[in-house]
Amino acid sequence: MSLEHRVVFTPSGIEADAPEGSTVLDAARGAGVDIDSVCGGRGLCGRCQIVPSTGQFAKWGLTSSDEALSPPGPTELDYRGRRPLGLGHRLSCQAAVLGDAVIDVPAQSQVHSPVVRKAIDLGEITVDPVVTLHYLELATAELGDEISDAERVVEALAADWGLCGVAVPVTALAALSWAIAEGKGAVTAVVHTRLWGPEADNDTAVVQRQVLTVRPGYFDEAYGVAVDVGSTTVAGYLLDLATGEVAATAGRMNPQIRFGEDLMSRVSFAMLNPGGTAELTRAVRATINELIGELCDSAGVDQGGVCDVVVVGNPIMHHLVLGIDPTPLGVAPFTLAVRDGVWAMAADIGVDLPGTALYVGPCIAGHVGADAVAAMLAEGPHRSESPQLLVDVGTNAEIILGDGHQVWAASSPTGPAFEGAQISCGQRATAGAIERVRIDPATLEPRFKVIGCDLWSDDPGFADSLGSLEVSGVCGSGIIELIAEMFLVGIIDDRGFIRGELAERNYRISPFRRAYAYVLQTEPVLLKVTQKDVQEVQLAKAALRAGIDLLTGRAGIDEVADVRLAGAFGTHISPVHAMVLGLVPDGPVDGVKAVGNASGAGAARMLVSGIQRAEAEQAARAVVKIETATEARFQELFVAAMSLPHNTAPTPHLEQAVDLPPRPAADSEAAGTKRRRSSRERREMQERQ
C-alpha cells in the first residue's frame, strides 16, 4: 500500500489524499479541483500553474514545507511557454507530492475564473478633493537672489492661489528644481490639504497643506484611486478628482486566500510563522499595485496622474496593508493599533506612485473596520431619521444599526459558507456557477440560472445558450435561494433536517452518509446538497442573525423597515429568500434592498471629498460597539436563530409574501402545542373573520 499525503487546495478548501509521487494536477483532478490544462500534463501550455504555501496551518492541522513537493525538474527549469511562470509558481503537472501540502490555485489557472462584481453608485455628492492642482509661473531666478526653489513655489501659491503656509516636504524636493527648469518656470504644484480638528468641516478646523510634487508645465489631470480590501476580493475604482466621475473599475481575488479563507486563519498564519505578517502584507500590497496599474491601463490614464489613494478594509486587512502585526486582533481584548484614519504617502505602503497621497480610513473597533465606516458613510445609518440596518455580508459580517439618535455596530463570524466554501456543491461566483434556484413544490424538480447565461435551465435553448460553459457548482446567492426553496417546498423542516421519508417517492432525495441529500443536478457534474451543507448555512446565518438581534435588542427596536445588504454577496441575495432563511429579521419585504459595494462607494466618497472624509472620522468615533464574544445573550440568540426562519420570532410580513410550511406535526405533539398553520391558512382565516 503506497504512502499517501494530505493536500489542501485553496481558495476552494478542498482536501485530497494524494499517493506519494503523484502530480499535484492528478491529485487536483481526482478531488474535483478546478485547474486548467490544455497540453495533457506535458508541461507545454503553462495553464496549470499553482503556488505552494509553506508554514503551519492551524485551520487544517498540518505543516506545509518546501520539501512537500519535488524540486523543479528539466521540464520546469527549461519551460518557455506562452504563459511565463510567475514568481514562486510551479507547474502542477510536473510537481510531485512528497508530503502534506497547502496548494493555492491562482485565478488565472482556473477554468472558471472568478467574477468580481464590485460596481458602485456614489449618488449625489459635493466634490471637494483634498488633492488639488495649481498652475504657477515663476519669475526667472537671478544671480544673487536669496531665495530657494521651494520658497518660490510657496510664495507663488500664496500670491496666485491664496494658499498660505504650504509646506514642501523632503519627498517633494527631489524633482522640484528639475520640474522648474524643464517647464522654464511654468509648473503645476500638486497640493494636499488636510482639515482636522473637532469639527473638521467648519471654520474651527485646523488646515494643514503640503506640496506632494511639482510637475513641469501645465498639467490638468488629477485622478485618485479608492481601494476596498476585502478578505476575499480587492476592488479598485479610478476617479477623476475634479468631477467625481468613475473612470474605471477593477477587482481581483485577494491573494491572501492561500494563507486561509477566513480572517482568523490569516491571523493564525502570522502568529505561527516567523515573517508571516510581512508575507501577508507583501501579498496584498502587490495586488493593490497591480490593481492600480490595471485601472490606469483600462482608462488610458498615465499612472503619474494618480495623486491620491484611499484604502479601506476590515481591521485585519487594514493592519496588514499598513504592515502592522494583526495578532492582537485575534485574541481578547481585540485591540487596534490605530483607530483614527491614517494620513501618509502611497509609497509608505509600497505603492509605486511617488508623490501620491494616501489615506487609510478609520476603524470602529477590533472587529468592525474601515470598510464598515465606508459603508456607513455611503448609506447613512448615522444620518437616518428612522431605524436603518446595514449588513455587509462576508466571511466576517459587519452589522450597523442607526435609529436617528445613536448608532450601534457589531461583527459576527459567519465564515465562508455564504461564498460557496465548505459547501460540497459550492463555489465562488464564476461563469457556470448557479446563482438563482427555484424548486417545484409538487415534483421537487429544480430549475436554475447560472452566471454567464440569461436563460433558466428549463427554458428552450438553455443548453445551446450555455455553449461550452459547464454548470459547475452553486455560488453564494444560489446557496441562499437553494436552502430557502428546500424549506419552502418541505424538503427540509424548520430544524434544517432533510426529510428522508421523501426518498421513497422522489429520486431527488437520496441517502448520503447516514443522512440524506437533495440532488440538484446529475450531469455533466453531480451537484447535491447534503445535510452537512444545510448545517453549514444554518450556522452562518445564525451567527449573523444573532448579531442583528443583539443590536436591535440593545436599541429597543422591534421592527426595522429599512434593511440594506451590502457587499458583493449582499448585492445578489433575493430579499424574500433571505427572510425565509431568517438571515434578516421580519419586516416589509420591499424594505430589504441590495446596495452593492457600499464600502467601495464610501471609499470613493472619501477620495473626492474632504468633508466626507471628516464625516467618516466623526461618525466612527460616535459608534457604540457591541462585542458579541462577551455578550451573555449571544449564545441564546444564536440557538434560536438556527431554526428556519427563526425559532421564536414572528414573521407576519414574510407570510404575506410566501406560503411558509407548517411545523411538522410530530414536533408539535412532542412540544405539547398545536400545529403551526401555514401562512395561507392564516390568511384564509383572517379573510373569513
C-alpha positions in Angstrom: 0.0 0.0 0.0 1.5 3.3 -1.1 2.1 6.2 1.3 -0.5 9.0 1.0 -0.2 12.7 1.9 -2.9 15.3 2.7 -3.1 18.1 0.1 -5.4 21.1 0.8 -6.2 23.3 -2.2 -7.1 27.0 -1.7 -9.2 29.0 -2.2 -11.7 26.1 -2.5 -10.7 24.4 0.7 -11.0 21.0 -1.0 -8.8 18.3 0.6 -7.3 15.3 -1.2 -5.3 12.2 -0.2 -2.5 12.1 -2.8 -0.3 9.0 -3.3 3.4 9.6 -2.8 4.9 10.8 -6.1 1.6 11.7 -7.8 1.5 15.0 -9.5 -0.4 17.9 -8.0 -2.5 18.1 -11.2 -3.6 14.4 -10.8 -4.4 15.0 -7.1 -6.5 18.1 -8.1 -8.4 16.3 -10.8 -9.1 13.3 -8.5 -10.6 15.7 -6.0 -12.5 17.8 -8.5 -10.4 20.9 -8.0 -10.6 23.5 -10.8 -7.2 23.6 -12.6 -6.8 24.4 -16.3 -4.6 22.4 -18.6 -4.7 22.0 -22.4 -1.5 20.1 -23.1 -2.4 17.0 -21.3 0.1 17.5 -18.5 3.2 17.6 -20.7 4.4 21.0 -19.3 3.8 22.9 -22.5 0.8 25.2 -22.0 1.6 26.7 -18.6 -2.0 26.9 -17.7 -1.8 24.7 -14.7 0.4 26.9 -12.5 0.0 26.6 -8.7 1.6 28.3 -5.8 2.9 26.1 -2.9 2.3 27.7 0.6 4.7 27.0 3.4 4.2 27.2 7.2 1.9 25.9 9.9 -1.8 26.0 9.1 -3.8 25.6 12.3 -7.1 25.5 10.4 -6.2 22.2 8.7 -3.8 20.9 11.4 -0.9 20.5 9.0 2.5 21.9 8.3 3.5 22.5 4.6 7.2 22.7 4.0 9.4 23.4 1.0 10.0 19.6 0.8 6.3 18.9 0.3 6.8 19.0 -3.5 9.5 17.6 -5.6 12.1 20.2 -6.8 11.7 21.6 -10.3 13.0 19.2 -12.9 14.2 19.9 -16.5 10.7 20.5 -17.9 10.1 23.3 -15.5 13.6 24.7 -15.5 13.6 24.9 -19.3 10.0 26.0 -19.6 9.5 28.7 -22.3 5.7 28.5 -22.9 3.4 31.4 -23.8 2.4 31.8 -20.2 5.6 32.6 -18.2 6.0 31.0 -14.8 5.1 33.6 -12.1 7.4 34.2 -9.1 7.1 31.2 -6.8 4.8 29.3 -9.2 5.1 25.7 -10.2 3.6 23.6 -13.0 1.1 21.3 -11.2 1.6 18.7 -13.9 5.3 18.4 -13.1 5.4 18.9 -9.3 5.1 15.6 -7.4 3.6 15.3 -3.9 6.2 14.2 -1.4 4.5 15.4 1.8 1.4 17.2 3.3 0.9 20.4 1.4 -1.2 23.5 1.1 -1.6 24.5 -2.6 -3.1 27.7 -3.9 -4.7 27.7 -7.4 -4.5 31.3 -8.8 -7.5 32.7 -10.6 -5.6 32.6 -13.9 -5.1 28.8 -13.5 -8.8 28.1 -13.0 -11.0 27.1 -15.9 -13.8 29.2 -14.2 -12.1 32.5 -13.4 -13.7 34.4 -10.5 -16.1 37.1 -11.5 -15.5 40.0 -9.1 -18.7 42.2 -9.1 -17.9 45.5 -7.5 -19.9 48.3 -9.1 -20.6 51.4 -7.1 -23.1 54.2 -7.1 -21.9 57.4 -5.4 -25.3 59.2 -5.7 -25.2 62.9 -5.1 -22.0 64.3 -3.6 -20.2 67.6 -3.4 -16.8 67.2 -4.9 -14.1 68.8 -2.8 -10.9 66.7 -3.1 -8.1 67.0 -0.6 -5.6 66.9 -3.5 -5.7 69.9 -6.0 -3.7 71.2 -8.9 -2.3 74.7 -9.1 -0.5 76.2 -12.1 2.3 78.6 -11.4 4.5 80.8 -13.5 7.6 81.5 -11.5 9.9 84.5 -12.2 13.3 83.6 -13.5 15.9 83.3 -10.7 18.7 85.9 -10.9 22.2 85.6 -9.5 22.2 87.0 -6.0 18.6 86.1 -5.3 18.4 84.9 -1.7 15.6 82.5 -2.3 15.3 78.8 -2.8 13.1 77.0 -5.4 10.9 75.7 -2.5 10.3 79.3 -1.3 9.5 80.5 -4.8 6.8 77.8 -5.1 5.4 78.6 -1.6 5.3 82.3 -2.3 3.6 81.8 -5.7 0.9 79.5 -4.1 0.2 82.3 -1.6 0.2 85.1 -4.2 -1.7 83.4 -7.0 -4.0 81.0 -5.1 -4.3 82.3 -1.6 -2.8 79.2 -0.1 -0.7 80.3 2.8 1.8 78.3 4.9 2.1 75.4 2.4 4.9 73.0 3.4 7.3 71.4 0.9 8.4 68.1 2.5 11.5 66.3 1.6 9.6 63.8 -0.7 8.7 66.8 -3.0 12.1 68.3 -3.1 13.9 65.8 -5.3 12.1 66.7 -8.5 11.5 70.4 -7.7 14.4 72.1 -9.4 14.2 69.7 -12.4 10.5 70.5 -12.9 11.1 74.3 -12.7 13.9 74.0 -15.2 12.0 71.7 -17.5 9.0 73.9 -17.5 11.0 77.1 -17.9 9.5 78.4 -14.7 6.0 77.2 -15.5 5.0 74.3 -13.2 1.9 72.7 -11.7 2.0 72.1 -8.0 0.1 69.2 -6.6 -1.2 70.3 -3.2 -2.6 68.1 -0.4 -4.9 69.8 2.1 -5.9 68.2 5.4 -8.7 69.6 7.5 -8.7 68.2 11.0 -9.9 69.1 14.5 -13.1 68.6 16.5 -15.3 69.9 13.6 -13.2 69.4 10.5 -16.0 70.6 8.2 -16.3 74.2 9.6 -14.3 77.3 10.4 -12.8 75.8 13.6 -10.8 73.2 11.6 -7.0 73.3 11.5 -5.7 73.5 7.9 -2.5 71.7 7.0 -1.2 71.9 3.4 1.8 70.4 1.7 3.1 70.0 -1.8 3.1 66.4 -2.9 5.0 67.0 -6.1 5.7 69.6 -8.8 5.2 68.9 -12.5 6.8 70.8 -15.3 4.4 73.0 -17.4 0.6 73.0 -17.3 -0.9 69.8 -16.0 -4.7 69.4 -15.5 -5.3 65.7 -14.9 -5.7 64.6 -11.3 -7.0 61.2 -10.6 -7.5 59.2 -7.4 -7.9 55.5 -6.6 -10.3 54.1 -4.0 -9.4 50.6 -2.8 -11.7 48.3 -0.8 -9.6 45.4 0.5 -11.9 42.5 1.4 -10.8 39.2 2.8 -11.9 37.5 -0.4 -11.7 40.2 -3.1 -9.9 43.5 -3.6 -11.8 46.1 -5.6 -10.5 49.3 -7.0 -12.0 52.5 -8.5 -10.3 55.2 -10.6 -12.0 58.6 -10.2 -11.4 62.0 -11.7 -10.8 64.2 -8.7 -12.1 67.3 -10.4 -15.5 65.8 -11.4 -16.0 62.7 -9.2 -16.6 60.6 -12.3 -15.7 57.0 -12.1 -13.2 56.4 -14.9 -12.6 52.7 -14.4 -13.3 49.8 -12.0 -11.5 46.6 -11.5 -11.4 43.7 -9.0 -9.4 40.6 -8.3 -9.2 37.9 -5.7 -7.2 38.7 -2.5 -4.1 36.6 -2.8 -4.0 36.1 1.0 -6.7 33.4 0.5 -3.8 30.9 0.1 -2.9 31.5 3.7 -6.5 30.9 4.8 -10.0 31.7 3.7 -11.2 33.3 6.9 -9.6 36.2 8.8 -8.6 34.1 11.9 -6.7 31.7 9.7 -4.6 34.5 8.4 -4.0 35.8 12.0 -3.0 32.2 12.9 -0.6 32.1 10.0 1.0 35.4 11.1 1.2 34.1 14.7 2.7 30.7 13.9 5.2 31.6 11.1 8.2 33.9 11.5 7.8 36.7 8.9 4.1 35.7 8.4 2.9 39.3 8.8 5.4 40.5 6.2 4.4 37.8 3.8 0.7 38.6 4.1 1.5 42.3 3.7 3.6 41.8 0.6 0.8 39.8 -1.0 -1.9 42.4 -0.5 0.3 45.4 -1.4 1.4 43.7 -4.6 -2.3 43.3 -5.5 -3.0 47.0 -4.8 -0.1 47.9 -7.1 -1.4 45.6 -9.9 -4.9 46.9 -9.5 -3.9 50.5 -9.8 -1.9 49.6 -13.0 -4.9 47.8 -14.4 -7.2 50.7 -13.6 -5.0 53.2 -15.3 -4.5 51.0 -18.4 -8.2 50.5 -18.7 -8.9 54.2 -18.6 -5.9 55.2 -20.7 -4.5 57.3 -17.8 -0.9 57.7 -17.0 -0.1 56.5 -13.5 1.7 59.7 -12.9 -1.7 61.4 -12.9 -2.8 59.4 -9.8 -2.5 61.9 -6.9 -4.4 60.3 -4.1 -5.2 56.8 -2.9 -7.8 55.9 -0.3 -7.8 52.4 1.2 -10.5 50.7 3.4 -10.8 47.2 4.8 -11.7 45.2 7.8 -9.4 45.6 10.8 -7.1 42.7 9.9 -6.8 43.8 6.2 -6.4 47.4 7.5 -3.5 46.4 9.7 -1.8 44.1 7.1 -2.0 46.9 4.4 -0.2 49.2 6.9 2.3 46.4 7.8 1.0 46.1 11.3 1.0 42.8 13.2 -2.6 41.6 13.3 -2.2 39.0 16.0 -3.6 41.3 18.8 -6.9 41.3 16.8 -7.0 37.5 17.2 -7.3 37.5 21.0 -9.3 39.4 23.6 -9.5 42.4 24.0 -9.0 42.6 20.2 -7.1 45.9 20.4 -6.5 48.0 17.3 -3.0 49.5 16.8 -4.7 52.6 15.4 -8.3 53.6 15.3 -8.3 57.0 13.5 -7.7 57.5 9.8 -4.1 57.3 8.7 -2.6 60.1 6.5 0.6 59.2 4.7 2.2 58.8 1.3 1.3 55.9 -1.0 5.0 55.0 -1.2 4.9 54.3 2.6 2.9 51.1 1.9 4.9 50.1 -1.1 2.6 51.5 -3.7 4.7 52.5 -6.7 3.3 56.1 -7.0 5.9 58.7 -5.9 4.4 61.9 -4.8 0.9 60.4 -4.3 -1.0 60.9 -1.0 -2.5 58.0 1.0 -5.5 57.9 3.4 -6.4 54.7 5.2 -9.9 55.0 6.6 -10.7 54.9 10.3 -11.9 51.8 12.2 -14.6 51.5 14.8 -13.3 48.7 16.9 -11.3 45.4 16.9 -13.7 43.6 14.5 -15.5 46.5 12.8 -13.2 48.2 10.5 -12.7 50.9 7.9 -14.9 49.1 5.4 -17.8 49.3 7.8 -17.2 53.0 8.3 -17.1 53.5 4.5 -20.3 51.6 4.1 -21.9 53.7 6.8 -20.7 56.8 5.0 -22.3 55.7 1.8 -25.7 54.5 3.2 -26.1 56.9 6.2 -27.5 55.0 9.2 -26.0 57.8 11.3 -27.9 60.3 9.2 -31.2 58.4 9.0 -34.3 59.7 10.9 -35.8 56.2 11.2 -34.1 52.9 12.0 -31.8 51.6 9.4 -30.0 48.2 9.5 -26.9 47.9 7.3 -25.3 44.5 6.9 -22.1 43.8 5.0 -22.3 40.0 4.4 -19.0 38.3 4.1 -16.7 35.8 5.9 -17.0 38.2 8.8 -20.3 40.1 8.7 -20.3 43.7 9.9 -23.6 45.0 11.2 -24.5 48.6 11.8 -27.8 49.9 13.2 -28.9 53.5 13.4 -32.1 55.0 14.8 -31.6 58.7 14.2 -30.1 59.3 17.6 -27.4 56.6 18.1 -25.5 54.1 16.0 -24.6 50.6 17.2 -22.2 48.2 15.5 -21.2 44.5 15.9 -19.5 41.8 13.9 -20.4 38.1 13.5 -18.1 35.3 12.4 -20.2 33.9 9.6 -17.4 32.0 7.9 -17.0 31.4 4.2 -20.2 29.3 3.6 -22.0 32.2 2.1 -19.3 32.5 -0.5 -19.5 28.9 -1.6 -16.7 27.5 0.6 -17.3 24.5 2.9 -20.3 23.6 0.8 -20.0 20.3 -1.2 -21.5 21.8 -4.3 -20.4 25.3 -3.6 -18.0 27.5 -5.5 -17.2 31.2 -5.9 -19.1 33.4 -8.3 -17.7 32.3 -11.6 -19.1 31.7 -15.1 -21.1 28.5 -14.9 -22.0 28.9 -11.2 -25.7 28.6 -10.3 -26.8 31.9 -8.8 -30.6 31.5 -8.7 -32.8 28.5 -7.9 -36.5 27.6 -7.8 -38.0 24.2 -6.8 -41.4 22.9 -7.9 -43.4 22.1 -4.7 -45.3 19.2 -6.4 -42.5 17.4 -8.3 -39.4 18.8 -6.3 -37.8 19.4 -9.7 -35.3 22.3 -9.7 -34.7 25.0 -12.2 -31.9 27.5 -12.0 -29.9 30.3 -13.7 -26.2 30.4 -14.0 -23.7 33.2 -14.3 -22.9 33.8 -18.0 -26.3 32.7 -19.3 -29.6 34.7 -19.4 -31.9 31.7 -19.6 -33.3 29.4 -16.9 -32.4 25.8 -17.0 -35.9 24.8 -18.1 -36.1 27.4 -20.9 -35.9 26.2 -24.5 -32.4 26.7 -25.8 -30.8 26.7 -22.4 -28.2 24.0 -23.4 -27.4 25.9 -26.7 -27.1 29.1 -24.8 -24.6 27.6 -22.4 -22.3 26.6 -25.3 -19.1 25.3 -23.9 -19.9 26.7 -20.4 -20.4 23.9 -17.8 -22.7 24.2 -14.8 -20.1 23.5 -12.2 -21.4 24.5 -8.8 -23.5 26.9 -6.7 -22.3 30.3 -5.6 -23.4 32.2 -2.5 -26.6 33.8 -3.7 -27.6 30.5 -5.2 -27.0 28.7 -2.0 -29.3 31.1 -0.1 -32.1 30.5 -2.6 -31.5 26.8 -2.7 -31.7 26.2 1.0 -34.7 28.6 1.3 -36.5 26.8 -1.6 -35.8 23.4 0.0 -37.5 24.7 3.2 -40.5 26.2 1.3 -41.3 23.0 -0.6 -40.8 20.8 2.5 -37.6 19.0 1.6 -36.1 20.3 4.9 -38.0 21.0 8.1 -37.7 24.1 10.3 -34.8 22.5 12.1 -32.9 22.1 8.9 -33.2 18.3 8.6 -33.6 16.8 5.2 -36.8 14.7 5.3 -35.6 11.2 4.4 -39.2 9.8 4.0 -39.4 11.7 0.8 -36.8 9.4 -0.7 -39.4 6.7 -1.2 -41.3 8.8 -3.8 -38.7 11.1 -5.3 -35.2 10.3 -6.6 -34.1 13.8 -5.9 -33.9 12.8 -2.2 -31.2 10.2 -1.8 -29.4 8.5 1.1 -26.0 10.0 1.8 -23.6 9.2 4.7 -26.2 8.2 7.3 -28.5 11.1 6.3 -29.9 12.3 3.1 -29.1 14.7 0.3 -31.0 16.7 -2.3 -29.8 16.1 -5.9 -29.8 19.4 -7.8 -28.1 18.1 -11.0 -26.9 14.7 -12.1 -24.8 15.6 -15.2 -22.4 16.7 -16.5 -21.4 17.3 -12.9 -23.2 15.8 -10.0 -24.4 18.6 -7.7 -26.2 17.8 -4.4 -26.9 19.4 -1.1 -26.0 17.3 1.9 -27.2 17.5 5.5 -23.8 18.9 6.4 -24.2 21.7 3.8 -27.5 22.7 5.2 -26.0 22.8 8.7 -23.1 25.0 7.5 -25.6 27.5 6.1 -27.6 27.4 9.3 -24.5 28.1 11.4 -23.5 31.0 9.2 -27.0 32.6 9.2 -27.5 32.0 12.9 -24.2 33.9 13.7 -25.3 36.8 11.5 -28.9 36.9 12.8 -27.8 36.6 16.4 -25.6 39.7 15.9 -28.5 41.6 14.4 -30.9 40.6 17.2 -28.3 41.6 19.7 -28.2 45.2 18.3 -31.9 45.6 17.8 -32.4 44.4 21.4 -29.9 46.8 22.7 -31.5 49.6 20.7 -35.0 48.6 21.8 -36.2 48.4 18.2 -38.9 45.9 17.4 -39.0 46.3 13.6 -36.7 47.7 11.0 -38.3 48.8 7.8 -35.1 49.8 6.1 -32.6 46.9 5.7 -29.6 47.3 3.4 -27.5 44.3 2.3 -24.0 45.4 1.2 -21.0 43.7 -0.3 -20.7 41.5 -3.5 -22.7 38.7 -1.8 -25.4 41.0 -0.5 -25.8 42.6 -3.9 -27.2 39.3 -5.4 -29.3 38.0 -2.5 -33.0 37.7 -3.0 -34.6 39.7 -0.2 -37.5 37.2 0.1 -35.2 34.2 0.3 -33.0 35.9 2.8 -36.1 36.4 5.0 -37.2 32.8 4.5 -33.8 31.6 5.7 -34.1 34.0 8.6 -30.9 35.8 7.6 -32.5 39.2 8.4 -35.4 40.0 10.8 -39.0 40.1 9.6 -40.1 43.4 8.1 -41.6 44.8 5.0 -40.2 42.8 2.1 -39.7 45.8 -0.1 -37.7 47.4 2.7 -34.9 44.9 2.2 -32.5 46.3 -0.5 -29.2 45.3 -2.0 -26.9 48.3 -2.1 -23.9 46.9 -3.9 -20.3 47.5 -2.7 -21.2 50.2 -0.1 -17.6 50.0 1.2 -16.2 50.8 -2.2 -18.7 53.7 -2.6 -17.8 55.1 0.8 -14.1 54.9 0.0 -14.8 56.8 -3.3 -16.7 59.4 -1.3 -13.7 59.9 1.0 -11.5 60.2 -2.1 -13.3 63.0 -3.8 -14.5 64.9 -0.7 -12.6 66.2 2.3 -15.9 66.9 4.1 -16.9 63.3 3.6 -13.6 62.2 5.0 -14.2 64.3 8.1 -17.7 62.9 8.4 -16.3 59.4 8.4 -13.8 60.2 11.2 -16.5 61.8 13.4 -19.1 59.1 12.7 -16.7 56.3 13.5 -15.8 57.8 16.9 -19.5 58.1 17.8 -20.5 54.5 17.1 -21.3 52.2 20.1 -19.5 48.9 19.5 -21.2 45.7 20.9 -18.8 42.9 21.4 -20.6 39.6 20.5 -17.9 37.5 22.1 -18.6 38.9 25.6 -22.4 39.3 25.4 -24.2 36.7 27.6 -27.3 36.7 25.3 -25.4 35.9 22.1 -25.5 32.1 22.5 -29.2 32.2 23.4 -29.9 34.3 20.3 -27.7 32.1 18.2 -29.6 28.9 19.2 -32.9 30.5 18.5 -31.7 31.6 15.0 -30.7 28.1 14.0 -34.3 27.3 13.1 -35.9 28.3 9.8 -36.8 31.2 9.6 -36.5 31.5 13.4 -37.5 29.5 16.4 -39.4 32.3 18.2 -39.6 35.5 16.2 -42.9 36.1 14.4 -42.9 36.6 10.6 -46.1 38.4 9.7 -44.6 40.4 6.8 -42.9 37.3 5.3 -46.2 35.3 5.5 -47.8 37.9 3.2 -45.2 37.3 0.6 -44.8 33.5 0.6 -46.5 30.4 2.0 -44.4 29.1 4.9 -44.8 25.4 5.6 -46.4 24.3 8.9 -44.2 22.8 11.5 -44.1 19.0 11.4 -47.0 17.5 13.5 -44.6 15.2 15.4 -42.7 18.2 16.7 -45.9 20.0 17.7 -47.2 17.0 19.6 -43.9 16.4 21.3 -43.8 20.0 22.4 -47.5 19.8 23.6 -48.5 22.6 21.3 -50.8 22.9 18.3 -49.6 22.5 14.8 -48.4 25.8 13.3 -50.8 26.8 10.5 -49.3 27.7 7.1 -49.4 31.4 6.1 -52.0 30.6 3.5 -54.3 29.1 6.2 -53.8 32.1 8.4 -54.7 34.5 5.6 -57.8 32.5 4.8 -58.9 32.6 8.4 -58.4 36.4 8.5 -60.5 36.8 5.4 -63.3 34.7 6.9 -63.2 36.8 10.0 
